[in-house]
Amino acid sequence: MADYQLFIDGELCDSSDGDTFATYNPATNEKIADVAKATKDDAVRAITAARKAFDEGPWSKMSGPDRAAKLREIAAKINEHSAELAELEALDGGGTIRKAMMADVPGAANAFEWFARMAEERPDEIQLDGSPFPISENYVRHEPIGVCTGIVPWNFPLIMASWKIAPAIAAGNTSVLKPATFTSLTALKLGQIIAECDLPPGVVNVIAGPGGTVGEELASNPMVDKTAFTGSTEVGRRIMQLASGTVKGCTLELGGKSANIVLDDADLDQAAAAVLWGTFMHGGQVCESGTRALVQRGIYDEFVSLLADRAGKIQLGDQLDMGTDLGPLVHRSQVETVARYVALGREEVGEPITGGSSPDAMPGNLVAENFFQPTIFADVDNSTKIAQEEIFGPVLCVIPFDSDDDAVAIANDSIYGLGGGVQSGNLDRAKAVAAQMRTGTVWVNDYHLIDPARPFGGYKQSGVGRELGVQGYEIYRQVKHVHVNPETSGRDNHFHYALLSGNI
């Protein structure tokens, strides 16, 4: 039996063929656990369970407040298991225990709390005033979509699982979730937690397995009504293509190459903190990371020196150590990807002003080759590949600009539009710049703060739709207009008949 099992139709189970895969601590290469490896048959079984639960079960027919009570029970259970979840999240993905304790676990619980509130507060039916036919009644119903699948990436597995499951079930849908192979443990643990909360069987299903088989089934199966994906733009295009076969709805939260603009009136200490945090949090493995720092020329040299000095003080180490600033990257293959881009940066720009490689050695049993030093390239042209392509690692491109309009033009010169920042001592000026940035979120004098009550998503090739906020709830509901003629005898239908016969 696998250490971590699939959760299908209300039961924990192994895969249909009994196959498993191992997951490893990226800091040490030590095995953590064996995980049940779902097959296409398991995906179909989970989708079928969700379909039956939606069509026949009580969940879609329950009131919003009743569903909200169950979501709050899940949130409470997440908090009860917070220590275990935080350790698993850090151990499996390489993010620091500080991040797991302060952001990942509370963020997951808060998502269930927020969407519980949406289930209580958002009306299922709204009366419409006015009609070309005065005797009629008109109203709009908001109804669950049906079976909703979610496919989440390896960088924030617990939060992303919550972002997919919570709004879907809050709105009365049923859910099938697939975490990434590299980081399946906390999503599967979330399945175990939900099993403790006595939801009707099939309302939530969690299966781990390959994207090429399990993920594609979740996106293409005709029993699925909506799919939501977070990950690369390349895979997002494939998900959209698969979903188009049955014209199912898609929510896509994809890649980014976000610009963090530093204006010449910014407090340099605060701005440097925002730029370094915006880039190097979680080793830069964040879709909306501010990996392009646009710095006004009047402060450019001083600011670049400040960045280099502070970046050199960031502590790499064991992700379970509270003193560690950056843990390992998620997998050796990701280190290799980052190293290829840094080599390309050396060709395009020159030597980085700090970092540029894995550390020579790490203490204890930590594997140095699985870490990468914070790396900064200065005087980067925005047309270079390292400034245009998503690296998904701890690499910052610093780009000079002259005017505010110049900064906006450079920031918008990207296929992406997910996040961005403006650092300034003048809030009116900062907000004027933010208004012109074609991106889904802009932080002024800050970065990375995401709240379940605020919408999140991207412009351009960074995605379709919004998660979180009111918008992230409503995207999981269908809209139906109902027109009611109160006359049941037909005696007042002469106007309609006259239109039909041409006698008017």
C-alpha positions in Angstrom: 0.0 0.0 0.0 1.2 3.5 -0.8 2.1 5.8 2.0 -0.1 8.4 0.4 -3.2 7.1 -1.3 -5.7 8.5 -3.8 -9.0 9.9 -2.5 -11.9 8.8 -4.8 -15.6 8.7 -4.1 -15.1 9.3 -0.3 -12.5 6.6 0.2 -8.7 6.5 0.4 -7.4 3.9 -2.1 -4.4 2.7 -4.1 -4.2 3.1 -7.9 -6.1 0.6 -10.1 -2.8 -1.1 -11.0 -1.1 -0.7 -7.6 1.7 1.4 -9.1 3.4 4.0 -7.0 6.1 6.7 -7.4 8.5 8.0 -4.8 8.8 11.7 -3.7 12.1 13.1 -2.4 13.4 15.9 -0.2 15.1 18.2 -2.8 17.6 19.4 -0.2 19.1 16.0 0.4 17.7 13.7 -2.3 16.4 11.4 0.5 13.1 9.6 -0.1 10.1 10.9 1.8 7.3 8.6 0.8 5.7 6.4 -1.8 2.6 7.9 -3.5 -0.2 6.1 -5.3 0.2 6.7 -9.1 -3.2 7.2 -10.6 -3.9 5.8 -14.1 -6.3 7.1 -16.7 -8.8 4.5 -15.3 -8.5 6.1 -11.9 -9.1 9.5 -13.4 -12.2 8.3 -15.1 -13.3 6.7 -11.9 -12.9 9.9 -10.0 -14.7 11.9 -12.7 -17.5 9.4 -12.7 -17.8 9.6 -8.9 -17.9 13.4 -9.1 -20.5 13.2 -11.9 -22.8 10.9 -9.9 -22.3 13.1 -6.8 -23.4 16.2 -8.7 -26.3 14.7 -10.6 -27.7 12.5 -7.9 -26.3 13.6 -4.6 -27.4 16.2 -2.2 -24.4 18.6 -2.5 -25.6 20.7 -5.5 -29.1 21.0 -3.9 -27.9 22.1 -0.5 -28.2 25.7 0.6 -25.2 27.9 0.5 -25.1 28.2 4.3 -25.1 24.4 4.7 -22.2 24.1 2.3 -20.4 27.0 4.0 -20.5 25.0 7.3 -18.7 22.1 5.7 -16.1 24.5 4.2 -15.5 26.0 7.6 -15.1 22.5 9.0 -12.4 21.8 6.4 -10.6 25.1 7.3 -10.6 24.2 11.0 -9.2 20.8 10.2 -6.4 22.4 8.1 -5.5 24.6 11.1 -5.6 21.5 13.4 -3.1 19.8 11.1 -1.1 22.9 10.5 2.3 21.7 11.9 2.1 18.4 9.8 1.0 20.3 6.7 3.7 22.9 7.0 6.5 20.3 7.4 5.2 18.3 4.5 4.9 21.4 2.3 8.5 22.4 3.1 9.9 18.9 2.9 8.3 18.0 -0.4 8.8 21.2 -2.3 11.9 22.9 -0.9 10.1 26.0 0.3 11.1 27.3 3.7 9.3 26.2 6.8 8.7 29.9 7.5 6.8 30.3 4.3 4.8 27.1 4.9 3.9 28.2 8.4 3.2 31.8 7.7 1.7 31.7 4.2 0.9 28.2 2.8 -1.1 26.7 5.6 -3.0 29.8 6.7 -3.5 30.7 3.1 -5.2 27.3 2.4 -7.4 27.6 5.5 -8.3 31.2 4.6 -9.4 30.2 1.1 -11.9 27.8 2.5 -13.1 30.5 4.9 -13.5 33.1 2.2 -15.4 30.8 -0.1 -17.6 29.7 2.8 -18.5 33.4 3.2 -19.3 33.6 -0.6 -21.6 30.6 -0.3 -23.5 32.4 2.5 -23.6 35.9 1.0 -23.8 35.6 -2.8 -27.5 35.3 -3.8 -28.7 32.3 -5.8 -31.5 34.3 -7.3 -31.9 38.0 -8.3 -35.2 39.6 -9.3 -34.9 41.8 -12.4 -36.8 45.1 -12.6 -38.5 46.3 -15.8 -39.6 44.3 -18.8 -40.9 45.0 -22.4 -43.9 42.9 -21.2 -45.1 44.6 -18.0 -47.1 41.6 -16.7 -44.1 39.3 -16.8 -41.7 38.3 -13.9 -38.0 38.0 -14.7 -35.2 36.8 -12.5 -31.6 35.4 -12.8 -30.6 32.2 -11.1 -27.0 31.4 -10.3 -26.4 27.6 -10.4 -23.4 25.3 -10.0 -21.7 24.3 -13.3 -21.3 20.6 -12.5 -18.1 18.6 -12.4 -15.0 20.8 -12.0 -11.4 19.6 -12.4 -8.3 21.3 -11.1 -4.7 20.8 -12.1 -2.1 22.5 -9.9 1.6 23.1 -10.1 4.5 22.1 -7.9 5.4 25.5 -6.4 2.4 26.1 -4.1 0.6 22.7 -4.0 -1.5 23.2 -0.8 -2.6 26.8 -1.5 -3.3 26.0 -5.2 -5.3 22.9 -4.2 -7.4 25.0 -1.9 -7.9 27.7 -4.6 -9.3 25.0 -7.0 -11.4 22.9 -4.5 -12.9 25.6 -2.3 -14.7 27.8 -4.8 -15.9 24.8 -6.8 -17.6 23.1 -3.9 -18.7 26.3 -2.2 -20.8 27.0 -5.4 -22.3 23.5 -5.3 -20.1 21.8 -7.8 -18.1 18.6 -7.4 -14.3 18.5 -7.8 -11.5 16.3 -9.0 -8.0 17.7 -8.3 -4.6 16.6 -9.6 -1.4 17.9 -7.9 2.0 17.9 -9.6 4.1 14.8 -9.4 7.0 16.6 -7.7 4.8 17.8 -4.9 1.8 15.7 -4.3 1.9 15.1 -0.5 0.0 18.1 0.9 -2.8 17.9 -1.7 -3.2 14.2 -0.9 -3.1 15.1 2.8 -5.8 17.6 2.1 -7.9 14.8 0.7 -7.4 12.9 3.9 -8.5 15.9 5.9 -11.6 16.3 3.8 -12.3 12.6 4.3 -12.6 13.4 8.0 -15.2 16.1 7.4 -18.0 13.7 6.1 -18.8 15.3 2.8 -21.0 13.3 0.5 -18.9 10.7 -1.4 -17.6 12.0 -4.7 -17.9 15.7 -3.9 -14.1 16.0 -3.6 -11.6 13.6 -5.2 -7.8 14.0 -5.2 -5.6 11.9 -7.5 -1.9 12.1 -8.2 -0.4 11.0 -11.5 1.2 12.0 -14.8 0.0 15.1 -16.5 0.2 13.4 -19.9 -2.4 10.8 -19.0 -4.3 11.8 -15.8 -4.1 15.6 -16.4 -5.2 15.3 -20.1 -8.2 13.1 -19.0 -9.3 15.7 -16.5 -9.2 18.4 -19.2 -10.8 16.5 -22.0 -13.4 14.1 -20.5 -16.9 14.9 -21.7 -18.3 14.3 -18.2 -16.3 17.3 -17.0 -18.0 20.7 -17.2 -15.1 23.0 -16.2 -11.4 22.8 -15.8 -9.0 25.1 -13.9 -5.2 24.9 -14.4 -2.3 26.7 -12.9 1.1 26.3 -14.5 3.1 27.2 -17.6 1.6 29.0 -20.6 2.8 26.2 -22.8 0.7 23.6 -20.9 -2.1 26.0 -20.5 -2.5 26.2 -24.3 -2.7 22.4 -24.3 -5.4 22.4 -21.6 -7.4 25.0 -23.5 -7.1 22.9 -26.6 -8.3 19.7 -24.8 -11.2 21.6 -23.1 -12.3 22.9 -26.5 -13.4 19.5 -27.6 -16.5 19.7 -25.5 -16.5 23.5 -25.2 -16.0 23.4 -21.4 -15.0 26.4 -19.5 -11.4 27.0 -18.5 -9.8 29.1 -15.8 -6.1 29.4 -16.6 -3.5 31.0 -14.4 -0.2 30.8 -16.4 3.3 32.2 -16.7 4.6 35.6 -15.9 7.6 37.9 -16.3 6.5 40.7 -14.1 8.0 44.2 -13.9 8.7 45.8 -10.6 9.2 49.6 -11.3 11.4 51.6 -9.0 10.7 55.4 -9.5 13.3 57.9 -8.6 11.3 59.2 -5.6 11.2 55.8 -3.9 12.7 55.1 -0.5 15.6 53.0 -1.6 15.8 50.8 1.4 12.1 49.9 1.2 12.3 49.6 -2.6 15.3 47.2 -2.4 13.4 45.1 0.1 10.4 45.0 -2.3 12.5 44.1 -5.3 14.5 41.3 -3.5 11.4 39.9 -1.9 9.5 40.2 -5.2 12.2 38.2 -7.0 13.7 35.7 -4.6 10.8 34.6 -2.4 10.6 30.8 -2.8 13.7 30.9 -5.0 11.9 32.8 -7.7 9.6 29.8 -8.4 6.5 32.0 -8.3 4.5 32.8 -11.4 4.0 36.5 -10.6 7.6 37.1 -9.3 9.0 40.6 -10.1 11.9 39.2 -12.1 12.3 42.4 -14.1 13.4 45.3 -11.9 12.9 48.6 -13.9 15.0 51.3 -12.2 15.0 55.0 -13.1 18.4 56.2 -14.2 18.8 58.9 -11.6 19.0 56.3 -8.8 20.2 53.4 -10.9 23.8 52.9 -9.9 23.1 53.4 -6.2 20.2 51.0 -6.3 22.0 48.3 -8.2 24.8 48.4 -5.6 22.3 48.1 -2.8 20.6 45.1 -4.5 23.9 43.3 -5.0 25.0 43.9 -1.4 21.7 42.6 0.1 21.3 39.7 -2.2 24.7 38.4 -1.1 23.4 38.2 2.5 20.4 35.9 1.6 20.9 32.6 3.5 20.6 29.4 1.6 20.1 26.3 3.8 17.9 23.5 5.1 14.3 24.5 4.4 13.2 23.1 7.8 15.5 25.5 9.6 13.7 28.7 10.6 16.9 30.7 9.9 16.9 29.7 6.2 15.9 32.4 3.6 16.0 30.1 0.6 15.8 26.4 0.4 16.6 24.2 -2.6 14.9 24.5 -5.9 12.1 21.9 -6.3 14.1 19.4 -8.3 17.5 19.0 -9.9 15.9 19.5 -13.4 14.8 23.0 -12.3 18.3 23.8 -11.3 19.5 22.8 -14.7 16.9 25.0 -16.4 18.0 28.0 -14.3 21.7 27.3 -15.1 21.0 27.2 -18.8 19.3 30.6 -18.6 22.2 32.0 -16.6 24.6 30.8 -19.2 22.4 32.5 -21.8 22.5 35.6 -19.8 26.2 35.6 -19.7 26.2 35.5 -23.5 23.5 38.2 -23.9 24.4 40.6 -21.0 27.7 39.6 -19.4 28.7 38.4 -16.0 26.0 38.7 -13.3 26.8 41.1 -10.5 26.1 38.5 -7.9 25.4 34.8 -7.8 25.3 32.9 -11.1 25.7 29.3 -10.0 25.0 26.6 -7.4 27.0 27.1 -4.2 30.3 25.2 -4.0 29.2 23.3 -0.9 26.4 23.1 1.6 26.6 22.0 5.3 25.7 18.5 6.5 23.8 16.3 4.1 22.5 19.1 2.0 23.2 18.6 -1.8 24.8 21.8 -3.1 23.9 21.0 -6.7 20.1 21.3 -5.8 20.5 24.9 -4.6 21.0 28.1 -6.7 22.4 31.4 -5.5 20.4 34.6 -5.9 21.6 35.9 -9.2 21.3 39.5 -10.6 22.1 40.7 -14.1 22.5 44.5 -14.5 22.1 46.7 -17.5 19.8 44.2 -19.2 18.0 45.1 -22.5 14.3 44.2 -22.3 14.5 42.4 -25.7 16.9 39.7 -24.4 15.7 36.2 -23.7 16.5 36.4 -20.0 14.2 39.4 -19.8 11.4 38.0 -21.9 11.2 34.3 -21.0 10.0 32.9 -17.7 13.0 31.3 -15.9 11.2 30.2 -12.7 14.3 30.6 -10.6 16.3 33.1 -8.5 17.3 35.3 -11.4 16.7 39.1 -11.5 17.1 41.3 -14.6 17.7 45.0 -13.8 16.7 47.3 -16.6 17.2 51.1 -16.6 14.6 53.6 -17.8 14.2 57.3 -18.2 10.6 58.5 -17.8 7.4 57.1 -16.3 6.1 56.5 -19.8 9.3 54.7 -20.7 8.8 52.4 -17.6 5.3 51.6 -18.6 6.3 50.8 -22.2 9.0 48.4 -21.0 6.8 46.8 -18.4 4.1 46.1 -21.0 6.6 44.8 -23.6 6.0 41.2 -22.7 3.6 38.4 -23.7 2.8 38.1 -20.0 0.7 40.2 -17.7 0.3 38.5 -14.3 1.8 40.7 -11.7 3.8 43.9 -11.2 5.0 46.5 -8.8 5.6 50.2 -8.4 7.9 51.5 -5.8 7.5 55.3 -5.2 7.3 58.0 -2.5 4.4 59.6 -4.4 1.3 57.5 -4.2 -0.6 59.5 -6.9 2.3 59.0 -9.3 2.6 55.3 -8.4 -1.1 54.8 -9.0 -1.0 56.6 -12.3 1.8 54.2 -13.4 -0.1 51.2 -12.1 -3.2 52.1 -14.0 -1.2 51.9 -17.3 0.4 48.5 -16.6 -1.4 45.7 -18.5 -1.3 43.1 -15.7 -3.7 41.4 -13.3 -2.2 42.6 -10.0 0.0 45.6 -9.2 1.5 46.1 -5.8 2.5 49.6 -4.8 5.4 49.8 -2.3 5.0 46.0 -1.7 5.0 42.7 -3.5 3.5 39.2 -3.4 0.6 39.9 -1.0 -2.3 37.8 -2.1 -5.6 37.8 -0.2 -8.5 35.3 -0.9 -10.9 38.2 -0.9 -9.0 39.9 -3.8 -9.1 38.7 -7.5 -6.0 37.2 -8.9 -5.2 36.3 -12.5 -3.5 37.6 -15.7 -3.7 39.6 -18.8 -2.5 38.4 -22.2 -0.8 35.0 -22.2 -0.8 34.9 -18.4 -4.2 33.4 -18.3 -8.0 33.5 -18.6 -10.3 34.4 -15.8 -9.7 35.2 -12.2 -9.3 33.2 -9.0 -10.2 34.4 -5.5 -12.4 37.3 -4.7 -16.0 37.5 -5.7 -14.9 36.9 -9.3 -13.3 33.6 -8.3 -16.6 32.4 -6.9 -18.9 33.6 -9.6 -16.7 31.9 -12.3 -17.9 28.6 -10.8 -21.6 29.4 -11.3 -23.8 29.3 -14.4 -26.2 32.2 -15.0 -29.8 31.4 -16.0 -32.5 33.9 -16.9 -36.1 32.9 -16.1 -39.0 34.7 -17.7 -42.4 34.0 -16.2 -45.8 34.9 -17.7 -48.1 34.9 -14.7 -51.1 34.3 -16.8 -51.7 30.6 -17.1 -55.0 30.6 -19.1 -53.5 32.2 -22.3 -56.2 35.0 -22.4 -53.6 37.7 -22.2 -51.3 36.3 -24.8 -52.9 38.2 -27.7 -49.9 40.5 -28.1 -47.6 37.5 -28.7 -50.0 35.9 -31.1 -50.4 39.2 -33.0 -46.6 39.4 -33.4 -46.5 35.9 -34.7 -49.3 36.4 -37.2 -48.1 39.8 -38.4 -51.3 41.6 -37.3 -49.5 44.3 -35.4 
